[in-house]
Amino acid sequence: AEAYSDPARFARYLLHNVYGVGLAPFGAELSRPLVSRLSAIYNVTAGGAIFSGVIPYGKATQANFTAATSVALEWRLTPRYSISSGYNLHHLSNMSMGGSNPGMNSHLMFIRVARQRTKY
């Protein structure tokens, strides 16, 4: 009965602000031309993130794995510059390392401006 009245235990389930940093070193991107200056882009990334508190709640952990996939349309403005817009599904999960795996999905719309490097 004492475990059910522990304020620290229940604080893990309350809404809270946390800060984090992540790195997604694994990824791939595929671009397929549709018409003259318009291409479809498919992207996938994977990595990890660490936060100042548990994410998202409860028995979750501060350390999590991330995976994201994106689809977009890219318009080539000049030979060097392009702009794209698309959808990204981002998943955050601890793979049950904290006793449970609540996970969290984010659905994001984005606009990206890109500049090609000059060839050496």
Phi and psi in radians as a Rosetta constraint file:
Dihedral C 1 N 2 CA 2 C 2 CIRCULARHARMONIC -1.141 0.35
Dihedral N 2 CA 2 C 2 N 3 CIRCULARHARMONIC -0.583 0.35
Dihedral C 2 N 3 CA 3 C 3 CIRCULARHARMONIC -1.104 0.35
Dihedral N 3 CA 3 C 3 N 4 CIRCULARHARMONIC -0.497 0.35
Dihedral C 3 N 4 CA 4 C 4 CIRCULARHARMONIC -1.400 0.35
Dihedral N 4 CA 4 C 4 N 5 CIRCULARHARMONIC -0.197 0.35
Dihedral C 4 N 5 CA 5 C 5 CIRCULARHARMONIC -1.938 0.35
Dihedral N 5 CA 5 C 5 N 6 CIRCULARHARMONIC 0.260 0.35
Dihedral C 5 N 6 CA 6 C 6 CIRCULARHARMONIC -1.392 0.35
Dihedral N 6 CA 6 C 6 N 7 CIRCULARHARMONIC 1.953 0.35
Dihedral C 6 N 7 CA 7 C 7 CIRCULARHARMONIC -1.083 0.35
Dihedral N 7 CA 7 C 7 N 8 CIRCULARHARMONIC -0.602 0.35
Dihedral C 7 N 8 CA 8 C 8 CIRCULARHARMONIC -1.138 0.35
Dihedral N 8 CA 8 C 8 N 9 CIRCULARHARMONIC -0.649 0.35
Dihedral C 8 N 9 CA 9 C 9 CIRCULARHARMONIC -1.139 0.35
Dihedral N 9 CA 9 C 9 N 10 CIRCULARHARMONIC -0.797 0.35
Dihedral C 9 N 10 CA 10 C 10 CIRCULARHARMONIC -1.304 0.35
Dihedral N 10 CA 10 C 10 N 11 CIRCULARHARMONIC -0.410 0.35
Dihedral C 10 N 11 CA 11 C 11 CIRCULARHARMONIC -1.073 0.35
Dihedral N 11 CA 11 C 11 N 12 CIRCULARHARMONIC -0.476 0.35
Dihedral C 11 N 12 CA 12 C 12 CIRCULARHARMONIC -1.165 0.35
Dihedral N 12 CA 12 C 12 N 13 CIRCULARHARMONIC -0.318 0.35
Dihedral C 12 N 13 CA 13 C 13 CIRCULARHARMONIC -1.744 0.35
Dihedral N 13 CA 13 C 13 N 14 CIRCULARHARMONIC -0.121 0.35
Dihedral C 13 N 14 CA 14 C 14 CIRCULARHARMONIC -1.429 0.35
Dihedral N 14 CA 14 C 14 N 15 CIRCULARHARMONIC 2.736 0.35
Dihedral C 14 N 15 CA 15 C 15 CIRCULARHARMONIC -1.080 0.35
Dihedral N 15 CA 15 C 15 N 16 CIRCULARHARMONIC 2.405 0.35
Dihedral C 15 N 16 CA 16 C 16 CIRCULARHARMONIC -2.696 0.35
Dihedral N 16 CA 16 C 16 N 17 CIRCULARHARMONIC 2.724 0.35
Dihedral C 16 N 17 CA 17 C 17 CIRCULARHARMONIC -1.687 0.35
Dihedral N 17 CA 17 C 17 N 18 CIRCULARHARMONIC 2.358 0.35
Dihedral C 17 N 18 CA 18 C 18 CIRCULARHARMONIC -2.357 0.35
Dihedral N 18 CA 18 C 18 N 19 CIRCULARHARMONIC 2.819 0.35
Dihedral C 18 N 19 CA 19 C 19 CIRCULARHARMONIC -2.143 0.35
Dihedral N 19 CA 19 C 19 N 20 CIRCULARHARMONIC 2.610 0.35
Dihedral C 19 N 20 CA 20 C 20 CIRCULARHARMONIC -2.645 0.35
Dihedral N 20 CA 20 C 20 N 21 CIRCULARHARMONIC 2.978 0.35
Dihedral C 20 N 21 CA 21 C 21 CIRCULARHARMONIC -2.473 0.35
Dihedral N 21 CA 21 C 21 N 22 CIRCULARHARMONIC 2.516 0.35
Dihedral C 21 N 22 CA 22 C 22 CIRCULARHARMONIC -2.473 0.35
Dihedral N 22 CA 22 C 22 N 23 CIRCULARHARMONIC 2.920 0.35
Dihedral C 22 N 23 CA 23 C 23 CIRCULARHARMONIC -2.503 0.35
Dihedral N 23 CA 23 C 23 N 24 CIRCULARHARMONIC 2.289 0.35
Dihedral C 23 N 24 CA 24 C 24 CIRCULARHARMONIC -2.130 0.35
Dihedral N 24 CA 24 C 24 N 25 CIRCULARHARMONIC 1.408 0.35
Dihedral C 24 N 25 CA 25 C 25 CIRCULARHARMONIC -1.381 0.35
Dihedral N 25 CA 25 C 25 N 26 CIRCULARHARMONIC -0.184 0.35
Dihedral C 25 N 26 CA 26 C 26 CIRCULARHARMONIC -1.864 0.35
Dihedral N 26 CA 26 C 26 N 27 CIRCULARHARMONIC 2.202 0.35
Dihedral C 26 N 27 CA 27 C 27 CIRCULARHARMONIC -2.954 0.35
Dihedral N 27 CA 27 C 27 N 28 CIRCULARHARMONIC 2.869 0.35
Dihedral C 27 N 28 CA 28 C 28 CIRCULARHARMONIC -2.631 0.35
Dihedral N 28 CA 28 C 28 N 29 CIRCULARHARMONIC 2.599 0.35
Dihedral C 28 N 29 CA 29 C 29 CIRCULARHARMONIC -2.411 0.35
Dihedral N 29 CA 29 C 29 N 30 CIRCULARHARMONIC 2.385 0.35
Dihedral C 29 N 30 CA 30 C 30 CIRCULARHARMONIC -2.154 0.35
Dihedral N 30 CA 30 C 30 N 31 CIRCULARHARMONIC 2.311 0.35
Dihedral C 30 N 31 CA 31 C 31 CIRCULARHARMONIC -2.108 0.35
Dihedral N 31 CA 31 C 31 N 32 CIRCULARHARMONIC 2.280 0.35
Dihedral C 31 N 32 CA 32 C 32 CIRCULARHARMONIC -2.164 0.35
Dihedral N 32 CA 32 C 32 N 33 CIRCULARHARMONIC 2.118 0.35
Dihedral C 32 N 33 CA 33 C 33 CIRCULARHARMONIC -1.123 0.35
Dihedral N 33 CA 33 C 33 N 34 CIRCULARHARMONIC 2.405 0.35
Dihedral C 33 N 34 CA 34 C 34 CIRCULARHARMONIC -1.828 0.35
Dihedral N 34 CA 34 C 34 N 35 CIRCULARHARMONIC -0.927 0.35
Dihedral C 34 N 35 CA 35 C 35 CIRCULARHARMONIC -2.418 0.35
Dihedral N 35 CA 35 C 35 N 36 CIRCULARHARMONIC -3.038 0.35
Dihedral C 35 N 36 CA 36 C 36 CIRCULARHARMONIC -0.712 0.35
Dihedral N 36 CA 36 C 36 N 37 CIRCULARHARMONIC -1.016 0.35
Dihedral C 36 N 37 CA 37 C 37 CIRCULARHARMONIC -2.074 0.35
Dihedral N 37 CA 37 C 37 N 38 CIRCULARHARMONIC 0.256 0.35
Dihedral C 37 N 38 CA 38 C 38 CIRCULARHARMONIC -2.022 0.35
Dihedral N 38 CA 38 C 38 N 39 CIRCULARHARMONIC 2.269 0.35
Dihedral C 38 N 39 CA 39 C 39 CIRCULARHARMONIC -2.280 0.35
Dihedral N 39 CA 39 C 39 N 40 CIRCULARHARMONIC 2.691 0.35
Dihedral C 39 N 40 CA 40 C 40 CIRCULARHARMONIC -1.694 0.35
Dihedral N 40 CA 40 C 40 N 41 CIRCULARHARMONIC 2.407 0.35
Dihedral C 40 N 41 CA 41 C 41 CIRCULARHARMONIC -2.133 0.35
Dihedral N 41 CA 41 C 41 N 42 CIRCULARHARMONIC 2.334 0.35
Dihedral C 41 N 42 CA 42 C 42 CIRCULARHARMONIC -2.102 0.35
Dihedral N 42 CA 42 C 42 N 43 CIRCULARHARMONIC 2.305 0.35
Dihedral C 42 N 43 CA 43 C 43 CIRCULARHARMONIC -2.426 0.35
Dihedral N 43 CA 43 C 43 N 44 CIRCULARHARMONIC 2.488 0.35
Dihedral C 43 N 44 CA 44 C 44 CIRCULARHARMONIC -2.447 0.35
Dihedral N 44 CA 44 C 44 N 45 CIRCULARHARMONIC 2.425 0.35
Dihedral C 44 N 45 CA 45 C 45 CIRCULARHARMONIC -2.393 0.35
Dihedral N 45 CA 45 C 45 N 46 CIRCULARHARMONIC 2.768 0.35
Dihedral C 45 N 46 CA 46 C 46 CIRCULARHARMONIC -2.598 0.35
Dihedral N 46 CA 46 C 46 N 47 CIRCULARHARMONIC 2.608 0.35
Dihedral C 46 N 47 CA 47 C 47 CIRCULARHARMONIC -3.136 0.35
Dihedral N 47 CA 47 C 47 N 48 CIRCULARHARMONIC -2.552 0.35
Dihedral C 47 N 48 CA 48 C 48 CIRCULARHARMONIC -2.553 0.35
Dihedral N 48 CA 48 C 48 N 49 CIRCULARHARMONIC 2.883 0.35
Dihedral C 48 N 49 CA 49 C 49 CIRCULARHARMONIC -2.588 0.35
Dihedral N 49 CA 49 C 49 N 50 CIRCULARHARMONIC 2.609 0.35
Dihedral C 49 N 50 CA 50 C 50 CIRCULARHARMONIC -2.252 0.35
Dihedral N 50 CA 50 C 50 N 51 CIRCULARHARMONIC 2.456 0.35
Dihedral C 50 N 51 CA 51 C 51 CIRCULARHARMONIC -2.150 0.35
Dihedral N 51 CA 51 C 51 N 52 CIRCULARHARMONIC 2.873 0.35
Dihedral C 51 N 52 CA 52 C 52 CIRCULARHARMONIC -1.356 0.35
Dihedral N 52 CA 52 C 52 N 53 CIRCULARHARMONIC -0.201 0.35
Dihedral C 52 N 53 CA 53 C 53 CIRCULARHARMONIC -2.605 0.35
Dihedral N 53 CA 53 C 53 N 54 CIRCULARHARMONIC 3.093 0.35
Dihedral C 53 N 54 CA 54 C 54 CIRCULARHARMONIC -1.179 0.35
Dihedral N 54 CA 54 C 54 N 55 CIRCULARHARMONIC 2.492 0.35
Dihedral C 54 N 55 CA 55 C 55 CIRCULARHARMONIC -2.296 0.35
Dihedral N 55 CA 55 C 55 N 56 CIRCULARHARMONIC 2.272 0.35
Dihedral C 55 N 56 CA 56 C 56 CIRCULARHARMONIC -1.488 0.35
Dihedral N 56 CA 56 C 56 N 57 CIRCULARHARMONIC -0.509 0.35
Dihedral C 56 N 57 CA 57 C 57 CIRCULARHARMONIC -2.959 0.35
Dihedral N 57 CA 57 C 57 N 58 CIRCULARHARMONIC 2.995 0.35
Dihedral C 57 N 58 CA 58 C 58 CIRCULARHARMONIC 1.101 0.35
Dihedral N 58 CA 58 C 58 N 59 CIRCULARHARMONIC -2.239 0.35
Dihedral C 58 N 59 CA 59 C 59 CIRCULARHARMONIC -1.445 0.35
Dihedral N 59 CA 59 C 59 N 60 CIRCULARHARMONIC 0.223 0.35
Dihedral C 59 N 60 CA 60 C 60 CIRCULARHARMONIC -1.141 0.35
Dihedral N 60 CA 60 C 60 N 61 CIRCULARHARMONIC 3.080 0.35
Dihedral C 60 N 61 CA 61 C 61 CIRCULARHARMONIC -2.086 0.35
Dihedral N 61 CA 61 C 61 N 62 CIRCULARHARMONIC 2.973 0.35
Dihedral C 61 N 62 CA 62 C 62 CIRCULARHARMONIC -1.420 0.35
Dihedral N 62 CA 62 C 62 N 63 CIRCULARHARMONIC -0.462 0.35
Dihedral C 62 N 63 CA 63 C 63 CIRCULARHARMONIC -1.733 0.35
Dihedral N 63 CA 63 C 63 N 64 CIRCULARHARMONIC 2.331 0.35
Dihedral C 63 N 64 CA 64 C 64 CIRCULARHARMONIC -2.449 0.35
Dihedral N 64 CA 64 C 64 N 65 CIRCULARHARMONIC 2.776 0.35
Dihedral C 64 N 65 CA 65 C 65 CIRCULARHARMONIC -1.678 0.35
Dihedral N 65 CA 65 C 65 N 66 CIRCULARHARMONIC 2.642 0.35
Dihedral C 65 N 66 CA 66 C 66 CIRCULARHARMONIC -2.222 0.35
Dihedral N 66 CA 66 C 66 N 67 CIRCULARHARMONIC 2.583 0.35
Dihedral C 66 N 67 CA 67 C 67 CIRCULARHARMONIC -2.536 0.35
Dihedral N 67 CA 67 C 67 N 68 CIRCULARHARMONIC 2.442 0.35
Dihedral C 67 N 68 CA 68 C 68 CIRCULARHARMONIC -2.513 0.35
Dihedral N 68 CA 68 C 68 N 69 CIRCULARHARMONIC 2.554 0.35
Dihedral C 68 N 69 CA 69 C 69 CIRCULARHARMONIC -2.325 0.35
Dihedral N 69 CA 69 C 69 N 70 CIRCULARHARMONIC 2.511 0.35
Dihedral C 69 N 70 CA 70 C 70 CIRCULARHARMONIC -2.347 0.35
Dihedral N 70 CA 70 C 70 N 71 CIRCULARHARMONIC 2.620 0.35
Dihedral C 70 N 71 CA 71 C 71 CIRCULARHARMONIC -2.278 0.35
Dihedral N 71 CA 71 C 71 N 72 CIRCULARHARMONIC 2.466 0.35
Dihedral C 71 N 72 CA 72 C 72 CIRCULARHARMONIC -2.700 0.35
Dihedral N 72 CA 72 C 72 N 73 CIRCULARHARMONIC 2.843 0.35
Dihedral C 72 N 73 CA 73 C 73 CIRCULARHARMONIC -1.929 0.35
Dihedral N 73 CA 73 C 73 N 74 CIRCULARHARMONIC 2.295 0.35
Dihedral C 73 N 74 CA 74 C 74 CIRCULARHARMONIC -2.019 0.35
Dihedral N 74 CA 74 C 74 N 75 CIRCULARHARMONIC 2.269 0.35
Dihedral C 74 N 75 CA 75 C 75 CIRCULARHARMONIC -1.901 0.35
Dihedral N 75 CA 75 C 75 N 76 CIRCULARHARMONIC 2.056 0.35
Dihedral C 75 N 76 CA 76 C 76 CIRCULARHARMONIC -1.373 0.35
Dihedral N 76 CA 76 C 76 N 77 CIRCULARHARMONIC 1.940 0.35
Dihedral C 76 N 77 CA 77 C 77 CIRCULARHARMONIC -1.380 0.35
Dihedral N 77 CA 77 C 77 N 78 CIRCULARHARMONIC -0.792 0.35
Dihedral C 77 N 78 CA 78 C 78 CIRCULARHARMONIC -2.433 0.35
Dihedral N 78 CA 78 C 78 N 79 CIRCULARHARMONIC 3.057 0.35
Dihedral C 78 N 79 CA 79 C 79 CIRCULARHARMONIC -1.037 0.35
Dihedral N 79 CA 79 C 79 N 80 CIRCULARHARMONIC -0.372 0.35
Dihedral C 79 N 80 CA 80 C 80 CIRCULARHARMONIC -1.862 0.35
Dihedral N 80 CA 80 C 80 N 81 CIRCULARHARMONIC -0.449 0.35
Dihedral C 80 N 81 CA 81 C 81 CIRCULARHARMONIC -2.054 0.35
Dihedral N 81 CA 81 C 81 N 82 CIRCULARHARMONIC 2.540 0.35
Dihedral C 81 N 82 CA 82 C 82 CIRCULARHARMONIC -2.556 0.35
Dihedral N 82 CA 82 C 82 N 83 CIRCULARHARMONIC 2.819 0.35
Dihedral C 82 N 83 CA 83 C 83 CIRCULARHARMONIC -2.313 0.35
Dihedral N 83 CA 83 C 83 N 84 CIRCULARHARMONIC 2.447 0.35
Dihedral C 83 N 84 CA 84 C 84 CIRCULARHARMONIC -2.374 0.35
Dihedral N 84 CA 84 C 84 N 85 CIRCULARHARMONIC 2.739 0.35
Dihedral C 84 N 85 CA 85 C 85 CIRCULARHARMONIC -2.466 0.35
Dihedral N 85 CA 85 C 85 N 86 CIRCULARHARMONIC 2.465 0.35
Dihedral C 85 N 86 CA 86 C 86 CIRCULARHARMONIC -2.973 0.35
Dihedral N 86 CA 86 C 86 N 87 CIRCULARHARMONIC -2.842 0.35
Dihedral C 86 N 87 CA 87 C 87 CIRCULARHARMONIC -2.139 0.35
Dihedral N 87 CA 87 C 87 N 88 CIRCULARHARMONIC 2.431 0.35
Dihedral C 87 N 88 CA 88 C 88 CIRCULARHARMONIC -2.251 0.35
Dihedral N 88 CA 88 C 88 N 89 CIRCULARHARMONIC 2.269 0.35
Dihedral C 88 N 89 CA 89 C 89 CIRCULARHARMONIC -1.856 0.35
Dihedral N 89 CA 89 C 89 N 90 CIRCULARHARMONIC 2.015 0.35
Dihedral C 89 N 90 CA 90 C 90 CIRCULARHARMONIC -1.956 0.35
Dihedral N 90 CA 90 C 90 N 91 CIRCULARHARMONIC 2.245 0.35
Dihedral C 90 N 91 CA 91 C 91 CIRCULARHARMONIC -2.034 0.35
Dihedral N 91 CA 91 C 91 N 92 CIRCULARHARMONIC 2.352 0.35
Dihedral C 91 N 92 CA 92 C 92 CIRCULARHARMONIC -2.134 0.35
Dihedral N 92 CA 92 C 92 N 93 CIRCULARHARMONIC 2.263 0.35
Dihedral C 92 N 93 CA 93 C 93 CIRCULARHARMONIC -2.691 0.35
Dihedral N 93 CA 93 C 93 N 94 CIRCULARHARMONIC 2.603 0.35
Dihedral C 93 N 94 CA 94 C 94 CIRCULARHARMONIC -1.804 0.35
Dihedral N 94 CA 94 C 94 N 95 CIRCULARHARMONIC 0.081 0.35
Dihedral C 94 N 95 CA 95 C 95 CIRCULARHARMONIC 0.974 0.35
Dihedral N 95 CA 95 C 95 N 96 CIRCULARHARMONIC 0.647 0.35
Dihedral C 95 N 96 CA 96 C 96 CIRCULARHARMONIC 1.124 0.35
Dihedral N 96 CA 96 C 96 N 97 CIRCULARHARMONIC 0.407 0.35
Dihedral C 96 N 97 CA 97 C 97 CIRCULARHARMONIC -1.252 0.35
Dihedral N 97 CA 97 C 97 N 98 CIRCULARHARMONIC -0.330 0.35
Dihedral C 97 N 98 CA 98 C 98 CIRCULARHARMONIC -1.803 0.35
Dihedral N 98 CA 98 C 98 N 99 CIRCULARHARMONIC 0.275 0.35
Dihedral C 98 N 99 CA 99 C 99 CIRCULARHARMONIC 1.687 0.35
Dihedral N 99 CA 99 C 99 N 100 CIRCULARHARMONIC -0.317 0.35
Dihedral C 99 N 100 CA 100 C 100 CIRCULARHARMONIC -2.695 0.35
Dihedral N 100 CA 100 C 100 N 101 CIRCULARHARMONIC 2.933 0.35
Dihedral C 100 N 101 CA 101 C 101 CIRCULARHARMONIC -2.368 0.35
Dihedral N 101 CA 101 C 101 N 102 CIRCULARHARMONIC 1.342 0.35
Dihedral C 101 N 102 CA 102 C 102 CIRCULARHARMONIC -1.172 0.35
Dihedral N 102 CA 102 C 102 N 103 CIRCULARHARMONIC -0.519 0.35
Dihedral C 102 N 103 CA 103 C 103 CIRCULARHARMONIC 0.989 0.35
Dihedral N 103 CA 103 C 103 N 104 CIRCULARHARMONIC 2.934 0.35
Dihedral C 103 N 104 CA 104 C 104 CIRCULARHARMONIC -2.744 0.35
Dihedral N 104 CA 104 C 104 N 105 CIRCULARHARMONIC 2.289 0.35
Dihedral C 104 N 105 CA 105 C 105 CIRCULARHARMONIC -1.930 0.35
Dihedral N 105 CA 105 C 105 N 106 CIRCULARHARMONIC 2.446 0.35
Dihedral C 105 N 106 CA 106 C 106 CIRCULARHARMONIC -2.150 0.35
Dihedral N 106 CA 106 C 106 N 107 CIRCULARHARMONIC 2.345 0.35
Dihedral C 106 N 107 CA 107 C 107 CIRCULARHARMONIC -1.889 0.35
Dihedral N 107 CA 107 C 107 N 108 CIRCULARHARMONIC 2.058 0.35
Dihedral C 107 N 108 CA 108 C 108 CIRCULARHARMONIC -2.182 0.35
Dihedral N 108 CA 108 C 108 N 109 CIRCULARHARMONIC 2.441 0.35
Dihedral C 108 N 109 CA 109 C 109 CIRCULARHARMONIC -1.811 0.35
Dihedral N 109 CA 109 C 109 N 110 CIRCULARHARMONIC 2.508 0.35
Dihedral C 109 N 110 CA 110 C 110 CIRCULARHARMONIC -2.495 0.35
Dihedral N 110 CA 110 C 110 N 111 CIRCULARHARMONIC 2.789 0.35
Dihedral C 110 N 111 CA 111 C 111 CIRCULARHARMONIC -2.217 0.35
Dihedral N 111 CA 111 C 111 N 112 CIRCULARHARMONIC 2.299 0.35
Dihedral C 111 N 112 CA 112 C 112 CIRCULARHARMONIC -2.233 0.35
Dihedral N 112 CA 112 C 112 N 113 CIRCULARHARMONIC 2.327 0.35
Dihedral C 112 N 113 CA 113 C 113 CIRCULARHARMONIC -1.910 0.35
Dihedral N 113 CA 113 C 113 N 114 CIRCULARHARMONIC 2.260 0.35
Dihedral C 113 N 114 CA 114 C 114 CIRCULARHARMONIC -2.193 0.35
Dihedral N 114 CA 114 C 114 N 115 CIRCULARHARMONIC 2.589 0.35
Dihedral C 114 N 115 CA 115 C 115 CIRCULARHARMONIC -2.213 0.35
Dihedral N 115 CA 115 C 115 N 116 CIRCULARHARMONIC 2.191 0.35
Dihedral C 115 N 116 CA 116 C 116 CIRCULARHARMONIC -1.273 0.35
Dihedral N 116 CA 116 C 116 N 117 CIRCULARHARMONIC 2.469 0.35
Dihedral C 116 N 117 CA 117 C 117 CIRCULARHARMONIC -1.217 0.35
Dihedral N 117 CA 117 C 117 N 118 CIRCULARHARMONIC 2.633 0.35
Dihedral C 117 N 118 CA 118 C 118 CIRCULARHARMONIC -1.342 0.35
Dihedral N 118 CA 118 C 118 N 119 CIRCULARHARMONIC 2.576 0.35
Dihedral C 118 N 119 CA 119 C 119 CIRCULARHARMONIC -1.402 0.35
Dihedral N 119 CA 119 C 119 N 120 CIRCULARHARMONIC 2.444 0.35
